[in-house]
Amino acid sequence: METSNHTVTEFILLGFTTDPTMQLILFALFFGVYSVTVVGNVTLMVLICNDPRLHTPMYFFIGNLAFLDFWYSSVYTPKILTTCISEDKSISFAGCVAQFFFSGGLAYSECYLLAAMAYDRYMAISKPLLYSQTMSIKLCAFLVAASYFGGFVNPCFITKRIFSLNFCKDNVIDDFFCDLFPLLKLVCGKKDGYQIILYYLLASNVIAPALLILASYVFIIATIFRIRSTQGRLKAFSTCSSHLVSVTLYYGSILYTYFHPRSSNSMNGDKIVSTFYTVVFPMLNPMIYSLRNKDVKEALKKLLK
Protein backbone atom coordinates (compact mmCIF):
# COMPACT_ATOMS: atom_id res chain seq x y z
CA MET A 1 0.00 0.00 0.00
CA GLU A 2 1.21 3.47 -0.76
CA THR A 3 1.76 5.74 2.18
CA SER A 4 0.01 9.07 2.44
CA ASN A 5 1.69 12.29 1.51
CA HIS A 6 1.94 14.16 4.81
CA THR A 7 2.77 17.44 3.01
CA VAL A 8 -0.93 17.68 2.09
CA THR A 9 -2.47 19.39 5.12
CA GLU A 10 -5.51 20.82 3.37
CA PHE A 11 -7.51 20.71 0.16
CA ILE A 12 -8.99 23.54 -1.93
CA LEU A 13 -12.65 23.17 -2.95
CA LEU A 14 -13.28 24.95 -6.25
CA GLY A 15 -17.04 24.83 -5.75
CA PHE A 16 -19.38 25.93 -8.53
CA THR A 17 -17.98 29.22 -9.78
CA THR A 18 -15.37 31.90 -9.14
CA ASP A 19 -17.64 34.76 -10.17
CA PRO A 20 -18.39 36.90 -7.05
CA THR A 21 -21.93 37.79 -8.14
CA MET A 22 -22.84 34.17 -8.85
CA GLN A 23 -21.33 33.15 -5.52
CA LEU A 24 -23.67 35.55 -3.69
CA ILE A 25 -26.64 34.25 -5.66
CA LEU A 26 -25.65 30.66 -4.85
CA PHE A 27 -25.20 31.60 -1.18
CA ALA A 28 -28.76 32.97 -1.03
CA LEU A 29 -30.09 29.92 -2.87
CA PHE A 30 -28.32 27.34 -0.71
CA PHE A 31 -29.14 29.25 2.48
CA GLY A 32 -32.82 29.18 1.54
CA VAL A 33 -32.72 25.47 0.70
CA TYR A 34 -30.88 24.61 3.92
CA SER A 35 -33.29 26.69 6.02
CA VAL A 36 -36.27 24.87 4.53
CA THR A 37 -34.47 21.54 5.02
CA VAL A 38 -33.82 22.19 8.71
CA VAL A 39 -37.30 23.54 9.45
CA GLY A 40 -39.07 20.83 7.44
CA ASN A 41 -37.20 17.84 8.85
CA VAL A 42 -37.12 19.10 12.46
CA THR A 43 -40.86 19.90 12.31
CA LEU A 44 -41.60 16.43 10.95
CA MET A 45 -39.56 14.81 13.73
CA VAL A 46 -41.34 16.90 16.39
CA LEU A 47 -44.78 16.05 15.00
CA ILE A 48 -44.03 12.32 14.93
CA CYS A 49 -42.66 12.36 18.49
CA ASN A 50 -45.49 14.45 19.96
CA ASP A 51 -48.62 13.11 18.24
CA PRO A 52 -49.77 9.62 19.38
CA ARG A 53 -51.59 9.10 16.06
CA LEU A 54 -48.20 9.09 14.34
CA HIS A 55 -46.71 6.43 16.61
CA THR A 56 -46.89 3.74 13.93
CA PRO A 57 -44.15 1.78 12.10
CA MET A 58 -44.53 3.87 8.93
CA TYR A 59 -44.03 7.16 10.77
CA PHE A 60 -41.23 5.67 12.85
CA PHE A 61 -39.31 5.14 9.61
CA ILE A 62 -40.29 8.56 8.23
CA GLY A 63 -39.07 10.20 11.44
CA ASN A 64 -35.74 8.44 11.15
CA LEU A 65 -35.52 9.44 7.49
CA ALA A 66 -36.11 13.07 8.51
CA PHE A 67 -33.28 12.82 11.08
CA LEU A 68 -31.01 11.25 8.49
CA ASP A 69 -31.78 13.94 5.90
CA PHE A 70 -31.15 16.73 8.43
CA TRP A 71 -27.76 15.20 9.30
CA TYR A 72 -26.96 14.42 5.67
CA SER A 73 -27.61 17.96 4.45
CA SER A 74 -25.56 19.39 7.33
CA VAL A 75 -22.49 17.50 6.11
CA TYR A 76 -22.41 19.59 2.92
CA THR A 77 -24.37 22.82 3.08
CA PRO A 78 -22.55 24.75 5.85
CA LYS A 79 -19.25 24.29 3.98
CA ILE A 80 -20.88 25.30 0.68
CA LEU A 81 -22.18 28.50 2.31
CA THR A 82 -18.75 29.27 3.73
CA THR A 83 -16.96 28.85 0.41
CA CYS A 84 -19.56 31.05 -1.33
CA ILE A 85 -18.89 34.12 0.83
CA SER A 86 -15.27 33.56 1.85
CA GLU A 87 -12.09 33.89 -0.13
CA ASP A 88 -10.73 30.92 1.81
CA LYS A 89 -11.87 27.83 -0.11
CA SER A 90 -9.76 25.40 1.91
CA ILE A 91 -10.83 22.41 3.95
CA SER A 92 -8.41 20.75 6.34
CA PHE A 93 -7.15 17.23 5.71
CA ALA A 94 -9.03 15.99 8.80
CA GLY A 95 -12.14 17.92 7.73
CA CYS A 96 -12.00 16.32 4.30
CA VAL A 97 -11.64 12.87 5.86
CA ALA A 98 -14.65 13.49 8.12
CA GLN A 99 -16.79 14.88 5.30
CA PHE A 100 -15.89 11.97 3.01
CA PHE A 101 -16.66 9.40 5.73
CA PHE A 102 -20.03 10.84 6.78
CA SER A 103 -20.97 11.58 3.17
CA GLY A 104 -20.64 7.91 2.23
CA GLY A 105 -22.03 6.54 5.48
CA LEU A 106 -25.16 8.66 5.45
CA ALA A 107 -25.79 8.18 1.72
CA TYR A 108 -25.59 4.40 2.02
CA SER A 109 -27.60 4.40 5.26
CA GLU A 110 -30.39 6.19 3.40
CA CYS A 111 -30.27 3.50 0.70
CA TYR A 112 -30.76 0.79 3.33
CA LEU A 113 -33.40 2.79 5.21
CA LEU A 114 -35.43 3.22 2.02
CA ALA A 115 -35.19 -0.57 1.59
CA ALA A 116 -36.50 -1.07 5.14
CA MET A 117 -39.37 1.32 4.38
CA ALA A 118 -40.17 -0.68 1.24
CA TYR A 119 -40.44 -3.83 3.39
CA ASP A 120 -42.73 -1.94 5.77
CA ARG A 121 -45.02 -0.97 2.88
CA TYR A 122 -44.98 -4.58 1.64
CA MET A 123 -46.16 -5.83 5.03
CA ALA A 124 -48.83 -3.10 5.28
CA ILE A 125 -50.32 -3.89 1.85
CA SER A 126 -49.69 -7.62 1.45
CA LYS A 127 -50.36 -8.73 5.03
CA PRO A 128 -52.49 -6.03 6.69
CA LEU A 129 -53.92 -8.35 9.37
CA LEU A 130 -50.43 -9.28 10.59
CA TYR A 131 -48.93 -5.84 10.08
CA SER A 132 -49.12 -4.49 13.64
CA GLN A 133 -47.92 -7.76 15.10
CA THR A 134 -45.07 -8.28 12.63
CA MET A 135 -43.77 -4.71 12.47
CA SER A 136 -43.09 -4.44 16.19
CA ILE A 137 -41.07 -1.60 17.68
CA LYS A 138 -38.18 -4.02 18.21
CA LEU A 139 -38.13 -5.03 14.54
CA CYS A 140 -38.43 -1.39 13.39
CA ALA A 141 -35.58 -0.33 15.67
CA PHE A 142 -33.49 -3.26 14.44
CA LEU A 143 -34.08 -2.32 10.79
CA VAL A 144 -33.07 1.30 11.44
CA ALA A 145 -29.96 0.24 13.37
CA ALA A 146 -29.08 -2.24 10.63
CA SER A 147 -29.45 0.54 8.04
CA TYR A 148 -26.88 2.66 9.84
CA PHE A 149 -24.58 -0.30 10.41
CA GLY A 150 -24.76 -1.37 6.77
CA GLY A 151 -24.28 2.21 5.62
CA PHE A 152 -21.19 2.94 7.71
CA VAL A 153 -19.29 -0.36 7.48
CA ASN A 154 -17.90 0.08 3.99
CA PRO A 155 -17.11 3.82 4.31
CA CYS A 156 -14.75 2.89 7.17
CA PHE A 157 -12.82 0.76 4.69
CA ILE A 158 -13.12 3.20 1.79
CA THR A 159 -12.03 6.22 3.83
CA LYS A 160 -8.96 4.43 5.15
CA ARG A 161 -8.01 3.30 1.63
CA ILE A 162 -8.48 6.69 -0.02
CA PHE A 163 -6.63 8.78 2.54
CA SER A 164 -3.72 6.36 2.75
CA LEU A 165 -2.93 7.06 -0.90
CA ASN A 166 -0.28 9.54 -2.00
CA PHE A 167 -1.77 12.91 -2.98
CA CYS A 168 1.23 14.19 -4.90
CA LYS A 169 -0.35 15.86 -7.92
CA ASP A 170 -2.27 18.73 -6.39
CA ASN A 171 -4.59 19.60 -3.51
CA VAL A 172 -7.31 21.30 -5.60
CA ILE A 173 -10.63 19.41 -5.66
CA ASP A 174 -12.85 20.35 -8.60
CA ASP A 175 -16.07 19.90 -6.63
CA PHE A 176 -18.01 21.41 -3.73
CA PHE A 177 -17.20 18.57 -1.31
CA CYS A 178 -14.66 15.80 -0.78
CA ASP A 179 -16.01 13.16 -3.13
CA LEU A 180 -14.45 9.93 -4.37
CA PHE A 181 -13.72 10.69 -8.02
CA PRO A 182 -12.23 14.19 -7.60
CA LEU A 183 -9.96 12.82 -4.86
CA LEU A 184 -8.77 9.95 -7.04
CA LYS A 185 -7.70 12.50 -9.67
CA LEU A 186 -5.20 13.89 -7.17
CA VAL A 187 -3.59 10.51 -6.53
CA CYS A 188 -0.32 9.58 -8.21
CA GLY A 189 0.88 6.08 -9.01
CA LYS A 190 -1.27 3.06 -9.80
CA LYS A 191 -4.88 3.40 -8.74
CA ASP A 192 -6.78 0.99 -11.00
CA GLY A 193 -6.86 -1.66 -8.29
CA TYR A 194 -8.30 0.81 -5.80
CA GLN A 195 -10.91 1.97 -8.28
CA ILE A 196 -12.13 -1.60 -8.87
CA ILE A 197 -12.46 -2.20 -5.14
CA LEU A 198 -14.19 1.11 -4.59
CA TYR A 199 -16.60 0.61 -7.48
CA TYR A 200 -17.51 -2.78 -6.03
CA LEU A 201 -18.14 -1.31 -2.58
CA LEU A 202 -20.19 1.54 -4.02
CA ALA A 203 -22.25 -0.82 -6.14
CA SER A 204 -22.84 -3.22 -3.24
CA ASN A 205 -24.20 -0.41 -1.05
CA VAL A 206 -26.48 0.95 -3.76
CA ILE A 207 -27.48 -2.09 -5.81
CA ALA A 208 -28.15 -4.44 -2.86
CA PRO A 209 -30.77 -2.15 -1.24
CA ALA A 210 -32.19 -1.37 -4.68
CA LEU A 211 -32.81 -5.08 -5.30
CA LEU A 212 -34.56 -5.37 -1.93
CA ILE A 213 -36.78 -2.41 -2.84
CA LEU A 214 -37.51 -3.90 -6.26
CA ALA A 215 -38.44 -7.26 -4.73
CA SER A 216 -40.76 -5.56 -2.22
CA TYR A 217 -42.55 -3.66 -4.98
CA VAL A 218 -42.93 -6.76 -7.10
CA PHE A 219 -44.89 -8.35 -4.25
CA ILE A 220 -46.76 -5.09 -3.60
CA ILE A 221 -47.84 -4.79 -7.25
CA ALA A 222 -48.89 -8.45 -7.30
CA THR A 223 -51.01 -7.84 -4.19
CA ILE A 224 -52.60 -4.70 -5.65
CA PHE A 225 -53.59 -6.54 -8.83
CA ARG A 226 -55.39 -9.14 -6.70
CA ILE A 227 -57.61 -6.42 -5.22
CA ARG A 228 -60.89 -6.46 -7.13
CA SER A 229 -62.21 -2.93 -6.62
CA THR A 230 -60.58 0.06 -8.31
CA GLN A 231 -61.01 2.12 -5.15
CA GLY A 232 -59.23 -0.56 -3.14
CA ARG A 233 -56.33 -0.60 -5.60
CA LEU A 234 -55.98 3.18 -5.50
CA LYS A 235 -56.07 3.20 -1.70
CA ALA A 236 -53.39 0.49 -1.52
CA PHE A 237 -51.19 2.29 -4.04
CA SER A 238 -51.56 5.63 -2.25
CA THR A 239 -50.00 4.16 0.90
CA CYS A 240 -46.70 3.62 -0.91
CA SER A 241 -46.79 6.41 -3.51
CA SER A 242 -44.74 8.85 -1.38
CA HIS A 243 -42.07 6.23 -0.77
CA LEU A 244 -41.98 5.35 -4.46
CA VAL A 245 -41.45 9.01 -5.41
CA SER A 246 -38.69 9.32 -2.81
CA VAL A 247 -36.92 6.19 -4.03
CA THR A 248 -37.13 7.25 -7.69
CA LEU A 249 -35.66 10.71 -7.07
CA TYR A 250 -32.89 9.54 -4.75
CA TYR A 251 -31.77 6.47 -6.65
CA GLY A 252 -32.14 8.19 -10.02
CA SER A 253 -29.70 10.94 -9.06
CA ILE A 254 -27.22 8.78 -7.16
CA LEU A 255 -27.07 6.07 -9.85
CA TYR A 256 -26.52 8.69 -12.54
CA THR A 257 -23.72 10.30 -10.53
CA TYR A 258 -21.73 7.14 -9.94
CA PHE A 259 -22.40 5.02 -13.00
CA HIS A 260 -22.50 7.30 -16.04
CA PRO A 261 -19.37 7.80 -18.19
CA ARG A 262 -17.23 10.64 -16.87
CA SER A 263 -15.30 13.32 -18.73
CA SER A 264 -13.91 16.73 -17.92
CA ASN A 265 -16.69 18.32 -19.94
CA SER A 266 -19.38 16.73 -17.77
CA MET A 267 -17.95 17.98 -14.44
CA ASN A 268 -20.38 20.89 -14.09
CA GLY A 269 -23.29 18.59 -14.89
CA ASP A 270 -22.04 16.12 -12.30
CA LYS A 271 -21.95 18.88 -9.70
CA ILE A 272 -25.57 19.80 -10.41
CA VAL A 273 -26.73 16.19 -10.10
CA SER A 274 -24.67 15.73 -6.93
CA THR A 275 -26.28 18.86 -5.51
CA PHE A 276 -29.69 17.30 -6.02
CA TYR A 277 -29.17 14.21 -3.85
CA THR A 278 -26.91 15.91 -1.29
CA VAL A 279 -28.71 19.23 -0.76
CA VAL A 280 -32.06 19.39 -2.57
CA PHE A 281 -33.38 15.89 -1.86
CA PRO A 282 -33.22 16.26 1.97
CA MET A 283 -35.41 19.36 1.55
CA LEU A 284 -37.97 17.54 -0.62
CA ASN A 285 -38.53 14.51 1.61
CA PRO A 286 -40.60 16.31 4.29
CA MET A 287 -42.79 17.71 1.53
CA ILE A 288 -43.17 14.33 -0.17
CA TYR A 289 -44.27 12.62 3.05
CA SER A 290 -46.48 15.39 4.44
CA LEU A 291 -48.18 17.46 1.71
CA ARG A 292 -50.66 14.70 0.82
CA ASN A 293 -50.72 13.16 4.30
CA LYS A 294 -53.87 13.88 6.28
CA ASP A 295 -52.45 12.64 9.60
CA VAL A 296 -49.39 14.90 9.38
CA LYS A 297 -51.50 17.92 8.44
CA GLU A 298 -53.81 17.34 11.41
CA ALA A 299 -50.84 16.90 13.73
CA LEU A 300 -49.39 20.19 12.46
CA LYS A 301 -52.68 22.02 13.02
CA LYS A 302 -52.82 20.61 16.56
CA LEU A 303 -49.24 21.76 17.25
CA LEU A 304 -49.92 25.29 15.96
CA LYS A 305 -53.06 25.80 18.07
VEXDREN-2710 file (C-alpha; in Angstrom, 1 decimal):
% VEXDREN-2710
k/r/px/py/pz
1/MET/0.0/0.0/0.0
2/GLU/1.2/3.5/-0.8
3/THR/1.8/5.7/2.2
4/SER/0.0/9.1/2.4
5/ASN/1.7/12.3/1.5
6/HIS/1.9/14.2/4.8
7/THR/2.8/17.4/3.0
8/VAL/-0.9/17.7/2.1
9/THR/-2.5/19.4/5.1
10/GLU/-5.5/20.8/3.4
11/PHE/-7.5/20.7/0.2
12/ILE/-9.0/23.5/-1.9
13/LEU/-12.6/23.2/-2.9
14/LEU/-13.3/24.9/-6.3
15/GLY/-17.0/24.8/-5.7
16/PHE/-19.4/25.9/-8.5
17/THR/-18.0/29.2/-9.8
18/THR/-15.4/31.9/-9.1
19/ASP/-17.6/34.8/-10.2
20/PRO/-18.4/36.9/-7.0
21/THR/-21.9/37.8/-8.1
22/MET/-22.8/34.2/-8.9
23/GLN/-21.3/33.2/-5.5
24/LEU/-23.7/35.5/-3.7
25/ILE/-26.6/34.3/-5.7
26/LEU/-25.7/30.7/-4.8
27/PHE/-25.2/31.6/-1.2
28/ALA/-28.8/33.0/-1.0
29/LEU/-30.1/29.9/-2.9
30/PHE/-28.3/27.3/-0.7
31/PHE/-29.1/29.3/2.5
32/GLY/-32.8/29.2/1.5
33/VAL/-32.7/25.5/0.7
34/TYR/-30.9/24.6/3.9
35/SER/-33.3/26.7/6.0
36/VAL/-36.3/24.9/4.5
37/THR/-34.5/21.5/5.0
38/VAL/-33.8/22.2/8.7
39/VAL/-37.3/23.5/9.4
40/GLY/-39.1/20.8/7.4
41/ASN/-37.2/17.8/8.9
42/VAL/-37.1/19.1/12.5
43/THR/-40.9/19.9/12.3
44/LEU/-41.6/16.4/10.9
45/MET/-39.6/14.8/13.7
46/VAL/-41.3/16.9/16.4
47/LEU/-44.8/16.0/15.0
48/ILE/-44.0/12.3/14.9
49/CYS/-42.7/12.4/18.5
50/ASN/-45.5/14.4/20.0
51/ASP/-48.6/13.1/18.2
52/PRO/-49.8/9.6/19.4
53/ARG/-51.6/9.1/16.1
54/LEU/-48.2/9.1/14.3
55/HIS/-46.7/6.4/16.6
56/THR/-46.9/3.7/13.9
57/PRO/-44.2/1.8/12.1
58/MET/-44.5/3.9/8.9
59/TYR/-44.0/7.2/10.8
60/PHE/-41.2/5.7/12.8
61/PHE/-39.3/5.1/9.6
62/ILE/-40.3/8.6/8.2
63/GLY/-39.1/10.2/11.4
64/ASN/-35.7/8.4/11.2
65/LEU/-35.5/9.4/7.5
66/ALA/-36.1/13.1/8.5
67/PHE/-33.3/12.8/11.1
68/LEU/-31.0/11.2/8.5
69/ASP/-31.8/13.9/5.9
70/PHE/-31.2/16.7/8.4
71/TRP/-27.8/15.2/9.3
72/TYR/-27.0/14.4/5.7
73/SER/-27.6/18.0/4.4
74/SER/-25.6/19.4/7.3
75/VAL/-22.5/17.5/6.1
76/TYR/-22.4/19.6/2.9
77/THR/-24.4/22.8/3.1
78/PRO/-22.5/24.8/5.9
79/LYS/-19.3/24.3/4.0
80/ILE/-20.9/25.3/0.7
81/LEU/-22.2/28.5/2.3
82/THR/-18.8/29.3/3.7
83/THR/-17.0/28.8/0.4
84/CYS/-19.6/31.0/-1.3
85/ILE/-18.9/34.1/0.8
86/SER/-15.3/33.6/1.9
87/GLU/-12.1/33.9/-0.1
88/ASP/-10.7/30.9/1.8
89/LYS/-11.9/27.8/-0.1
90/SER/-9.8/25.4/1.9
91/ILE/-10.8/22.4/4.0
92/SER/-8.4/20.8/6.3
93/PHE/-7.2/17.2/5.7
94/ALA/-9.0/16.0/8.8
95/GLY/-12.1/17.9/7.7
96/CYS/-12.0/16.3/4.3
97/VAL/-11.6/12.9/5.9
98/ALA/-14.7/13.5/8.1
99/GLN/-16.8/14.9/5.3
100/PHE/-15.9/12.0/3.0
101/PHE/-16.7/9.4/5.7
102/PHE/-20.0/10.8/6.8
103/SER/-21.0/11.6/3.2
104/GLY/-20.6/7.9/2.2
105/GLY/-22.0/6.5/5.5
106/LEU/-25.2/8.7/5.5
107/ALA/-25.8/8.2/1.7
108/TYR/-25.6/4.4/2.0
109/SER/-27.6/4.4/5.3
110/GLU/-30.4/6.2/3.4
111/CYS/-30.3/3.5/0.7
112/TYR/-30.8/0.8/3.3
113/LEU/-33.4/2.8/5.2
114/LEU/-35.4/3.2/2.0
115/ALA/-35.2/-0.6/1.6
116/ALA/-36.5/-1.1/5.1
117/MET/-39.4/1.3/4.4
118/ALA/-40.2/-0.7/1.2
119/TYR/-40.4/-3.8/3.4
120/ASP/-42.7/-1.9/5.8
121/ARG/-45.0/-1.0/2.9
122/TYR/-45.0/-4.6/1.6
123/MET/-46.2/-5.8/5.0
124/ALA/-48.8/-3.1/5.3
125/ILE/-50.3/-3.9/1.9
126/SER/-49.7/-7.6/1.5
127/LYS/-50.4/-8.7/5.0
128/PRO/-52.5/-6.0/6.7
129/LEU/-53.9/-8.3/9.4
130/LEU/-50.4/-9.3/10.6
131/TYR/-48.9/-5.8/10.1
132/SER/-49.1/-4.5/13.6
133/GLN/-47.9/-7.8/15.1
134/THR/-45.1/-8.3/12.6
135/MET/-43.8/-4.7/12.5
136/SER/-43.1/-4.4/16.2
137/ILE/-41.1/-1.6/17.7
138/LYS/-38.2/-4.0/18.2
139/LEU/-38.1/-5.0/14.5
140/CYS/-38.4/-1.4/13.4
141/ALA/-35.6/-0.3/15.7
142/PHE/-33.5/-3.3/14.4
143/LEU/-34.1/-2.3/10.8
144/VAL/-33.1/1.3/11.4
145/ALA/-30.0/0.2/13.4
146/ALA/-29.1/-2.2/10.6
147/SER/-29.4/0.5/8.0
148/TYR/-26.9/2.7/9.8
149/PHE/-24.6/-0.3/10.4
150/GLY/-24.8/-1.4/6.8
151/GLY/-24.3/2.2/5.6
152/PHE/-21.2/2.9/7.7
153/VAL/-19.3/-0.4/7.5
154/ASN/-17.9/0.1/4.0
155/PRO/-17.1/3.8/4.3
156/CYS/-14.8/2.9/7.2
157/PHE/-12.8/0.8/4.7
158/ILE/-13.1/3.2/1.8
159/THR/-12.0/6.2/3.8
160/LYS/-9.0/4.4/5.2
161/ARG/-8.0/3.3/1.6
162/ILE/-8.5/6.7/0.0
163/PHE/-6.6/8.8/2.5
164/SER/-3.7/6.4/2.8
165/LEU/-2.9/7.1/-0.9
166/ASN/-0.3/9.5/-2.0
167/PHE/-1.8/12.9/-3.0
168/CYS/1.2/14.2/-4.9
169/LYS/-0.3/15.9/-7.9
170/ASP/-2.3/18.7/-6.4
171/ASN/-4.6/19.6/-3.5
172/VAL/-7.3/21.3/-5.6
173/ILE/-10.6/19.4/-5.7
174/ASP/-12.9/20.4/-8.6
175/ASP/-16.1/19.9/-6.6
176/PHE/-18.0/21.4/-3.7
177/PHE/-17.2/18.6/-1.3
178/CYS/-14.7/15.8/-0.8
179/ASP/-16.0/13.2/-3.1
180/LEU/-14.5/9.9/-4.4
181/PHE/-13.7/10.7/-8.0
182/PRO/-12.2/14.2/-7.6
183/LEU/-10.0/12.8/-4.9
184/LEU/-8.8/10.0/-7.0
185/LYS/-7.7/12.5/-9.7
186/LEU/-5.2/13.9/-7.2
187/VAL/-3.6/10.5/-6.5
188/CYS/-0.3/9.6/-8.2
189/GLY/0.9/6.1/-9.0
190/LYS/-1.3/3.1/-9.8
191/LYS/-4.9/3.4/-8.7
192/ASP/-6.8/1.0/-11.0
193/GLY/-6.9/-1.7/-8.3
194/TYR/-8.3/0.8/-5.8
195/GLN/-10.9/2.0/-8.3
196/ILE/-12.1/-1.6/-8.9
197/ILE/-12.5/-2.2/-5.1
198/LEU/-14.2/1.1/-4.6
199/TYR/-16.6/0.6/-7.5
200/TYR/-17.5/-2.8/-6.0
201/LEU/-18.1/-1.3/-2.6
202/LEU/-20.2/1.5/-4.0
203/ALA/-22.3/-0.8/-6.1
204/SER/-22.8/-3.2/-3.2
205/ASN/-24.2/-0.4/-1.1
206/VAL/-26.5/0.9/-3.8
207/ILE/-27.5/-2.1/-5.8
208/ALA/-28.1/-4.4/-2.9
209/PRO/-30.8/-2.2/-1.2
210/ALA/-32.2/-1.4/-4.7
211/LEU/-32.8/-5.1/-5.3
212/LEU/-34.6/-5.4/-1.9
213/ILE/-36.8/-2.4/-2.8
214/LEU/-37.5/-3.9/-6.3
215/ALA/-38.4/-7.3/-4.7
216/SER/-40.8/-5.6/-2.2
217/TYR/-42.6/-3.7/-5.0
218/VAL/-42.9/-6.8/-7.1
219/PHE/-44.9/-8.3/-4.3
220/ILE/-46.8/-5.1/-3.6
221/ILE/-47.8/-4.8/-7.2
222/ALA/-48.9/-8.5/-7.3
223/THR/-51.0/-7.8/-4.2
224/ILE/-52.6/-4.7/-5.6
225/PHE/-53.6/-6.5/-8.8
226/ARG/-55.4/-9.1/-6.7
227/ILE/-57.6/-6.4/-5.2
228/ARG/-60.9/-6.5/-7.1
229/SER/-62.2/-2.9/-6.6
230/THR/-60.6/0.1/-8.3
231/GLN/-61.0/2.1/-5.1
232/GLY/-59.2/-0.6/-3.1
233/ARG/-56.3/-0.6/-5.6
234/LEU/-56.0/3.2/-5.5
235/LYS/-56.1/3.2/-1.7
236/ALA/-53.4/0.5/-1.5
237/PHE/-51.2/2.3/-4.0
238/SER/-51.6/5.6/-2.2
239/THR/-50.0/4.2/0.9
240/CYS/-46.7/3.6/-0.9
241/SER/-46.8/6.4/-3.5
242/SER/-44.7/8.8/-1.4
243/HIS/-42.1/6.2/-0.8
244/LEU/-42.0/5.3/-4.5
245/VAL/-41.4/9.0/-5.4
246/SER/-38.7/9.3/-2.8
247/VAL/-36.9/6.2/-4.0
248/THR/-37.1/7.3/-7.7
249/LEU/-35.7/10.7/-7.1
250/TYR/-32.9/9.5/-4.7
251/TYR/-31.8/6.5/-6.7
252/GLY/-32.1/8.2/-10.0
253/SER/-29.7/10.9/-9.1
254/ILE/-27.2/8.8/-7.2
255/LEU/-27.1/6.1/-9.8
256/TYR/-26.5/8.7/-12.5
257/THR/-23.7/10.3/-10.5
258/TYR/-21.7/7.1/-9.9
259/PHE/-22.4/5.0/-13.0
260/HIS/-22.5/7.3/-16.0
261/PRO/-19.4/7.8/-18.2
262/ARG/-17.2/10.6/-16.9
263/SER/-15.3/13.3/-18.7
264/SER/-13.9/16.7/-17.9
265/ASN/-16.7/18.3/-19.9
266/SER/-19.4/16.7/-17.8
267/MET/-17.9/18.0/-14.4
268/ASN/-20.4/20.9/-14.1
269/GLY/-23.3/18.6/-14.9
270/ASP/-22.0/16.1/-12.3
271/LYS/-21.9/18.9/-9.7
272/ILE/-25.6/19.8/-10.4
273/VAL/-26.7/16.2/-10.1
274/SER/-24.7/15.7/-6.9
275/THR/-26.3/18.9/-5.5
276/PHE/-29.7/17.3/-6.0
277/TYR/-29.2/14.2/-3.8
278/THR/-26.9/15.9/-1.3
279/VAL/-28.7/19.2/-0.8
280/VAL/-32.1/19.4/-2.6
281/PHE/-33.4/15.9/-1.9
282/PRO/-33.2/16.3/2.0
283/MET/-35.4/19.4/1.6
284/LEU/-38.0/17.5/-0.6
285/ASN/-38.5/14.5/1.6
286/PRO/-40.6/16.3/4.3
287/MET/-42.8/17.7/1.5
288/ILE/-43.2/14.3/-0.2
289/TYR/-44.3/12.6/3.0
290/SER/-46.5/15.4/4.4
291/LEU/-48.2/17.5/1.7
292/ARG/-50.7/14.7/0.8
293/ASN/-50.7/13.2/4.3
294/LYS/-53.9/13.9/6.3
295/ASP/-52.5/12.6/9.6
296/VAL/-49.4/14.9/9.4
297/LYS/-51.5/17.9/8.4
298/GLU/-53.8/17.3/11.4
299/ALA/-50.8/16.9/13.7
300/LEU/-49.4/20.2/12.5
301/LYS/-52.7/22.0/13.0
302/LYS/-52.8/20.6/16.6
303/LEU/-49.2/21.8/17.2
304/LEU/-49.9/25.3/16.0
305/LYS/-53.1/25.8/18.1
END
